[in-house]
């Protein structure tokens, strides 16, 4: 790390070990002698269990245990994985059925965990699983909400878990009655899989009466609390660790059945137990993302100003409430319901349903991509129907700069924004004036060219508070303990870079410690674009506390008043003295003086408000009408992330986010058949984006420093995905419009696009 100073693109230090095979992922650090766990899963989507016989499996060679729900109950462990609920429109709570860690009485989705086999090798565990006898009376699979069909849970007799409402429905309806123009559009937000590079995994072990779970998650404290509660243990008897993690994207932030059962097995057998998912197992059992259909309606006055916005969304929860599931398309969707537009009359109705599929929960952006996708698809449709330039329509309705701080219709307080300037910059950077020529060139090749715009805003989420501990070590290094958890974003680099910038301590002498509940008492983990903003905020406060303590100590050593001691981010200085020690030198002085109390500083702080990253995405696609192949030919992003610590890492986050948004838009789609069998359970059937799907991305920033934190930062981790979906979808719709296609829904795979064109041609005959 050879660059210093503010906002420098320092290369990631952790990549040295990652790229040379020295990463320490959960399956790399399993204790010696650990037993292997294999999960026996439901082969059907919906059934009543009539018999589960594991006796022959238990007698198989190499098998130590075969655990069922009854075994856990007999062991005094009644574990249900909790899920949040949201209020119904009538004030009652949404349905909250139990989710046992192993199926109990019923099977509710293909891949649901039924039993766990523990053996001395994986081969022995798999062989024993073949001996398990499971009989059941199959029930109709509920793949869509149909009143009167068989209920998945008694708590939701019609399979509707939630009927949520937010806003003033009467005022919204009145505004639509008075509107000069009304534009409506229904869009499908297709279900996707996370497909993190490293699948889920864990190991559990007991040291005496202390339980340790190591899991590749997004934070350790929630899992620790759940384990302590489930096993009836005091918190100090449970340790949870997160080692290196190969991608999470929301999916790894949750509790899953396998972690609890592995912990029970380790505690019962007195041996370490390891479990690692394979790819198909992950596709069957990991929480999915998106999976909703939304109807959006915009009311306009005669001057094309929006007067009201009305949304009705129906979303899939899967077979159970996952941790945040009911909140995704309700509370989190509402955070940016009206986007960047100056409208105060809104109504959101969101209905959530149980189906016989794996649970659905947060995926990169969690509610904000879904909300912005609907709104920005609708804005492009409105521009077309009203005959207004899509850039001009957006600018006409943006919240003006003079209106900030601006309280939205759903209660968010946007602190700053220069939306029109960013959109103009993106239009220039994307060379919109040259579109006609590029379109003509595409037509000459027999191709269709389309342009799509998305102006997004998102809200950083998660715990606004965070802690930091700085320890000055005897060897002259410094350890920074953090409450967040890297999943590959480069936290070790950016945290060391920031602390170095604020203190003058060489970055290569700073070690970052994360993901250990024994070493770090409390933290918020990673998620909701919170990590760098919350962690640097508290680190800044920790540095201020260190400077104060060191100044007082140094003043005593020099015989001056503490007010005469200053620190310039590199050295301490005192009036009338030539002594100018660095922070590390003062730490050594304190150590020699026996002031151990000065060598450890623990701080906790809370952000005064949320920040709101925003920006413009402009995509151009070229489509071959004979094959339906969509090529994203040009892609432009102009973002406002406020002040940046490491611009290169921010750009990398945007590239990754765009890739995930583009993947959903043109290649990815989870497909179940009518019996609930997953048809996309391997990479032969489920298409994540490849290098040749990705365009070169023209990326730049126009920072408008946030007032919600002292660094002026805005989170960047999810922004790329929030903007990409509508930009690409609008571009495809634009390319297809003149061919008669009026409803273009993701994903735009060759077969689907070709089918849209054929259907439009037949309809025109």
Steps between C-alpha positions, in 0.01 A plus 500: 500500500718779369257789456393739771268793527128539478291328232781294351449189289710267712516139383341235719750346739286191565518400133856381547384208713177446307674474163784282627280240665559618856145606584359345815147401410286289730576172323875575519514529879290207618642344820692178460281192539176678418212275399316559173134602483268433209143626488218275382246727330138489394448359151155659466357848540202430723407193700402364839770276649357159584825320586864594548721198578870566549589180687676332207694818426614521862639148476698571184882486510673816615180669620502675837147642497196564285309793643131576448266761640399252770862458608532871551177506702618205708822691564299791637563717193191642331658725240288717276672743268341840562360721227384858525143603439343822376156640585197431286284786384252416775767538769555132570839337451591299194494122530791356699504120472781301657798403287661192657863432414407145395163419344238416757171344391498655153729561205462847354754535220735286296835511676364561849730344761350178642793328670874543545739206472830527691778264393877472488511566124270678257468181296377310807252775582359501147479122488311494830258768378398260222372266773258752655138404446262792456132441426251778449156588369561752226296820498440739211795734454395860548709683241263797459250660736160351430225546762357175629802285422683294763662719766875474550461630858197509725589859591430604138197300386493671159884498477503878526745590775470876481285781364696818564410861427692826529390851409169681452289280275204739486712803412685296239178381339366856494817622328457235233139604446615858439804411286543630147696186408535156657770254402511144630730202456522155656843338515636168617814502714632151433621266772876453512764302689795657676767255377777633723841368394535321835188301594370503857689296755594471866670293763407467867708386796483495879784589732379374833162661546563776244345474154682644198335539160708620206281599207553692179249769585454876499534556874530289813283662764152405379608138458655503848178626654292235323731218606514614861121519511444167324745306716419679824859616540626822653642728228857457624473127428441557128759621252424567134766584243499604136827428319562616141171496311465453125198715429176550689276763334241479779443124471766411759373740765228262615470204733463169318404154629836335434689727741276414794497128431879485456535681834263252665697210352833635621361562846339155518787298355785696657673512161539784247248478217541658154241572232549655158235543236557392142366717218174316432431477874551876520260562216238286674540643850648853492259790533403634159456861396234728344196298371220754481254656259418869539245733348607863503287802409606862460261796495613812310365852468475681168864615530624143544574541868431190706220555749465150648649150492315177572657156531357152553761227530461129561809318622607147578629411846567138413410227746589696816560849628872548469678750721409827325264366234178679592695827528667488158207596275329709769723702733817491288311548172337807652834659591537615140142459381487838322866495401640845426170660403320780682171328580327481836185304413575127489342168584676164525314174541714187530367146533736218598422134434635164608584253223666159495838640403817577694466818709562840343690776676747784449718504190734784406295815560207333679183688407668804353582337162144372482351842574728688261450240227124550503517879524762549230332255261187704554680831442630382163152374407351836606752692289401290197124531554513872579736577214765652726875441491583254780783720630276806500212320674728393782656845540157662505403284797827480698510633854661844450832575670341780702258254663767310697489370763189337357257276685347244267142379503612185683697688767859481374710813546713548190783728608648619168465442128588644161304260286458714188872576481589131528250402232633770265855378561396142425319606181814678380726209599270252323497717185123502465536745213668222301227243561326555165818421310567190708140387451532543124823297501326221689206503258743470210619173654144377551518565873270687740655762730337634814592746775391481862537744787473441872546765765525318831528589863553259787508520876781344702350260751593293802607596850607867496733440796836329491800439722876511457793407720855614434784319675867602484705181498841441658664443160402848381199391295138598554192278501160640405205285611189567290133400527440456129582192292668495161349268240758600241447877478852600609431602859849419622647744250258786543495486882879493522521775240256719693668448838839566341372820342364626832800404714811477285548137607638310199220294352715188483535516879123493552322164541124471467315248721137414425248222538566360848237540770758429773721787388230746395203529731255659258473589133262549212670279241481575130183582308299794376809689374575586864848368565751767402278791604422370848848359563697806391262722695584323826867468404512877459361539850748242634786699348371817664493323838854369448626845406344648814646231727844512337505880509434502873771240556750684280423829671588343833824361358597839357371709790258704286127562505302239297349786302847572364527154343366446150489216248516549124404146387870403505679649802429653836636846560526713812557871519858580598623143447699339221357158589268385218421134562275288281204318646698175510785676680262639762361149546853371569558784746177406680604134513836590655320721752277210602189664359339187361164675522603719206570207270142378461215726389145375450234723349141472385307754297181535299444672168281807537306406188484279192672594177345460156726395214353591163589526136420438137543179302464514120511178299493433129420154368515344156264212420515247221131450409573166331643341815378724783855546630540820704840666516554782750714714272557817704462569871544830683485568874529836676466456876483723804664307782604811689864504604693185412775337705621267224352582157630179343317283754181702447525452124556128552185481710305673222639261238397202714158646568438568132603141421241367745231732367585417141496131587145525626401706198632279221607153620368391842165351591402240759246255360286254696251268333139474614594222743757720670805327352790738436594488132797734531711314755839517332709736291396295198149634553549828686697762310704745702655774285832428334775733387355527149166619644665797666563830324782738578358740758559873477503602866544835669385676816362844582529510881248696702627446857240357734414695812398179678853404606823690566678344200235617254475142369218303340505120479581345163471124539154449350470801271606324181222243526237758597563695179577221255168317490285779358775643279541171312128415500406845369759466225358163391145636506612798291663272242189283471235774504489572128461127439175507696623358830319680782584276796865409545578321827832371628695290440568584137638164398520427125199269508283744692593800285452302179162389633398859576582599144310202352194569715503867397529408133207257524289760683570754225372269224 
